[in-house]
Amino acid sequence: MMHKLTVAELSKGLKNKEFSSVELTEHFLSRINQSDLNAFITVTDDLALDQARAADEKIANGNAGILTGIPYAHKDIFCTTGVKTSAGSKILDPFISPYDATVSHKLNSADMVMLGKANMDELAMGSSNEKSYYGPVKNPWNKNKVPGGSSGGSAAAVAGRLSPFATGTDTGGSIRQPASLCGITGIKPTYGRVSRYGMIAYASSLDQAGPLTQTAEDAALVMNVMAGFDDKDSTSVDRAVPDYTKNLGNSIEGLKIGLPKEFFSEGLDSGVAETIMAAVKEFEAMGASVQEISLPNSAHAIPTYYIVAPCECSSNLSRLDGVRYGYRCEDPKDLEDLYLRSRSEGFGAEVKRRIMIGAYALSAGYYDAYYLKAQKVRHLISEDFKKAFQDVDVIMGPVSPTTAFDLGSFTDSVSMYLADIYTLSLNLAGLPGMSIPAGFSNNMPVGLQLIGNYWSEELLLNAAHQFQAQTDWHAQMPEGV
Ligand code: GLN
């Protein structure tokens, strides 16, 4: 039963010696080993048990912190010393990181126990976790459906109770969308809040790490550790980290909620729309006020994102060339053959597509027409939010236009890109956003999206926590868990 507990509950259980970290870790490891979700690329049994023993010692000596001895799944995009960091790609399959990402370092310093590295779409590109070199991840609510992506292994691990908490990264929705599709809580912080150092880069101006958990309270506990300035990341912002748990209990009476009319138009599944509206009513019942707002440039988020992100990835991924680290082809004839074949054999189709789109859009003849234009529209999208936040405190809407889709149902990339319609714009603006369980449609979970102004993580977590105090959607579990 330990696996059903939240991080906050586990923390108390450890402190009160109801169980040890070793017992807890063994319990989760055995659940992972019996699971058929394919949520992990690497399971780090020995390391986890070493960390758990060290944590138990700290607990026994009275030196434990709040997260000491709590197991977690680490998205395989974060570098971890001595452990494979593949980012879901064949090209990094041989890569054993010689150093820790700042997030890895921070979680280690909090004495947390890493169970393993979670499966993900190759190099964080995708919305279904079907693009991993290590095979698709299954949705614990229905194993014929996708868990969402790219942090699909992380979301499936938490929803399937294989781990109480998992890390994720969100470039265009990869924390919020899998959280939504798997019925758990996920927060994508303000750009610059969590260090990107040691996180395999996809699109550097958009990437941001955050936690996936059962509850907002757990997300707050973990954010206390993950967030903070890092001089190793030039885009990290030097701003004090509040105690994210402090305001969770505040009343949300008077909270002004905006519903963007563009988020409730054509293409939104009616069951999802009803679930979202019922959740919004719940906020009204708690004393929030609701008004319609407009984000007029919403329709441009997909084309803008799918220019900016491929441009940045085509540049970031040039370092994976078969020379420095990662996969190298057999018997290269000469240097050009080595580059060509290592990259051709090492990258999957979706990654290659994006590198090509990016290289094309950045080329001298097309730069102004595509990249520069996309940057201008990006600015307009940010301005829409700026205006909206003059009138409201939090923007709410769906995360995804549908619930989890069947494995294998997207046969072309563009239809998959279209499913990102509600998540991309806030990454383009750098804003924080959350997904919280809001109900079910067709027996599959629906996530409510909360979007806040810059640095409003405390408010988002507070609103989410208040909602979770009134509802029990977050406590629902897939059958058989
Ligand atoms: N689905 C989006 C993409 O494929 C977002 C991925 C992400 O946030 N890492 O780019």
Boltz pocket constraint, residues with backbone or C-beta under 6 A from the ligand:
constraints:
  - pocket:
      binder: B
      contacts: [[A, 123], [A, 124], [A, 125], [A, 126], [A, 127], [A, 149], [A, 150], [A, 169], [A, 170], [A, 171], [A, 172], [A, 173], [A, 174], [A, 175], [A, 202], [A, 309], [A, 420]]
      max_distance: 6.0
